[in-house]
Every structure is written in structure tokens, then in C-alpha cells.
């Protein structure tokens, strides 16, 4: 539910692959218009409004070395600290009304499974406010986007010599092979009820939640 720079590996500069960044360009050519309104425009405005928060989160998460157990555990704890309360807020706001496939999108169980595999306790959760209907789509923008960046982190994890890390990738692999980002964009393209200001505010809050959770890890 970002999405952040690829963690550095000792002895070399960190590669600038973004967990919460690559998704910003996803579907850039998918322009849908209804009644003269471009729904790609809403996506672009969400991107522009959260670009500063996105860069800040990239800088924070680039400190986590995913090839080392301690770094990977911290990354999962930071992600869970924000993901779990954000997904709870989505459920309480009725996310399944806009996204009937929500059970296939939720990653809470996956990240809890990974933490358990690594013998890590559930981290202290960030507090997030209740969501409005339009806030749901802003939050989903951040969470669904972060999923796209996960495939790049999997490449980093594959370089780890620690088998425990390679076995705890349910969170990073979640949704593989499914067009969840594209179907998220499709919801934007067929539904005109979103309040742009509320969506943007919720997206900013979601980024802030991940930043706060990263600070704690």
C-alpha cells in the first residue's frame, strides 16, 4: 500500500531504484477521458503533489541494506508499521466498495508472515486518521504504486547470501503476475466521484506514515 531508493550495498554507491518512485511513471500512456476530463490528470496531480514526500522517503529507505538480515528486517518493520494501519483505515472506510478485489490486494497477511519467518515482532504502528471515500483512492495510489517497485527490491534480495531473507519475500512478491496497478487506474477512469483535494491529502498522509515508520525502525 511508499512506494524508495534501493538500499546500498557495502563498498558501492546505492543504486537509485525507487520503491515508491517507479510506479509514478507506470501507465503514463494510459490516457482515459470521460466527459472531457482526463483521469490521467488526476494521477499526475497526485504524483506532483507528493513528489517531495516521495523523495524524502526514498532517502530514508535507501539506508536499508536488503542483502543483510538486519537491514531487511528493518525494511519490513518500517513497511509494516505504516502498511498495517493504512490497510485497516481502508477497510474501515469501505475500500471494497470501490475495489471489490480488495482481499487480493491486501498485503497485511503477507508482511506479517515475513516478519514471523524472520523472528521479528510486529512493530509499533503509526497512527493514521480515518479516510473519506476519496481518501481511499489517494491511499490506494501510494500502496498500489509501491507494489510495482517491489520487483526491483526482489533483485536486491536475490543477491543476499542469507537464505532466511530469500524465504521471507511474500510481501515483495505479492500480486506478481496480476495487473493490479492497471486495474487501479481503471477505477479512476470510470468513476468521477473522487474529490481531488481529499485524494491528494490522503496520499500525503500515506507517504508521511511510511516516513514516520522508517524513522522508528
Residue pairs with C-beta under 8 A, 6 or more apart in sequence:
1 83
1 86
1 87
1 90
1 105
1 106
1 107
1 139
1 140
1 142
1 143
1 144
1 146
1 147
1 206
2 19
2 20
2 21
2 54
2 57
2 142
2 145
2 146
2 149
2 206
2 207
2 210
3 18
3 19
3 20
3 21
3 23
3 142
3 143
3 145
3 146
3 147
3 148
3 149
3 150
3 210
4 18
4 19
4 20
4 21
4 57
4 58
4 60
4 61
4 62
4 146
4 149
5 14
5 15
5 16
5 17
5 18
5 19
5 58
5 59
5 61
5 62
6 14
6 15
6 16
6 17
6 18
6 19
6 62
6 66
6 152
6 153
6 156
7 14
7 61
7 62
7 63
7 64
7 65
7 66
7 67
7 71
7 75
7 156
8 14
8 62
8 63
8 65
9 65
9 67
9 156
9 159
10 65
14 62
16 58
16 62
17 149
17 152
17 153
18 54
18 58
18 149
18 152
19 58
19 61
19 146
19 149
19 150
19 152
19 153
20 54
20 57
20 58
20 61
20 142
20 145
20 146
20 149
20 207
20 210
21 54
21 58
21 149
22 148
22 149
22 152
23 144
23 145
23 146
23 147
23 148
23 149
23 181
24 47
24 51
24 54
24 145
26 145
26 148
26 181
27 40
27 43
27 181
27 182
27 185
28 40
30 40
30 182
30 185
30 189
31 38
31 39
31 40
32 38
32 39
32 40
32 185
32 188
32 189
33 39
34 189
34 190
34 192
35 192
37 192
39 185
39 188
39 189
42 188
42 194
42 196
42 199
43 141
43 185
43 188
45 196
45 200
46 138
46 141
46 199
46 200
46 203
49 200
49 203
49 204
50 142
50 200
50 203
50 204
50 207
53 204
53 207
53 208
53 211
54 207
56 207
56 211
57 207
57 210
57 211
57 214
60 211
60 214
60 215
61 75
61 78
61 214
64 71
64 72
64 74
64 75
64 78
64 217
65 71
65 72
66 72
66 75
66 153
66 156
66 157
66 160
66 165
67 156
67 157
67 159
67 160
67 161
67 162
67 165
68 160
68 162
69 118
69 162
69 164
69 165
72 118
72 157
72 160
72 165
72 168
73 115
73 118
73 120
74 217
75 217
76 111
76 114
76 115
76 118
76 120
76 168
76 171
77 115
77 120
77 123
77 213
77 217
78 123
78 210
78 213
78 214
78 216
78 217
79 111
79 171
79 210
79 213
80 111
80 112
80 115
80 122
80 123
80 125
80 213
81 123
81 124
81 125
81 126
81 209
81 212
81 213
81 216
81 217
82 126
82 128
82 206
82 209
82 210
82 212
82 213
83 107
83 108
83 111
83 143
84 108
84 111
84 112
84 122
84 125
85 125
85 126
85 127
85 128
85 209
86 128
86 139
86 143
86 206
86 209
87 106
87 107
87 108
87 143
89 128
89 129
89 130
89 131
89 139
90 102
90 131
90 136
90 139
90 140
91 102
92 130
92 131
93 130
93 131
93 132
93 133
93 135
93 136
94 133
94 136
95 102
95 136
95 140
96 102
97 133
98 133
98 136
98 137
98 187
98 191
99 105
99 140
99 184
99 187
101 183
104 175
104 178
104 180
105 143
105 144
105 175
105 180
107 143
107 147
107 171
107 174
107 175
110 170
110 171
110 173
110 174
111 170
111 171
112 122
113 168
113 170
113 171
114 168
114 169
114 170
114 171
115 121
115 122
115 168
117 164
117 167
117 168
118 164
118 165
118 168
123 213
123 216
123 217
124 216
125 213
126 209
126 212
126 213
126 216
128 205
128 206
128 209
129 205
131 139
131 202
132 195
132 198
132 202
133 193
133 194
133 198
134 193
134 194
134 195
134 196
134 198
134 199
134 202
135 198
135 199
135 201
135 202
135 205
136 202
137 187
137 188
137 194
137 199
137 202
138 198
138 199
138 200
138 201
138 202
138 203
138 204
138 205
138 206
139 202
139 203
139 205
139 206
140 184
141 184
141 199
141 203
141 206
142 203
142 206
142 207
142 210
143 206
144 180
144 181
144 184
145 181
147 174
147 175
147 180
147 181
148 181
150 171
150 172
150 173
150 174
151 172
151 176
153 172
154 169
154 172
154 173
157 165
157 166
157 169
157 172
158 166
160 166
188 194
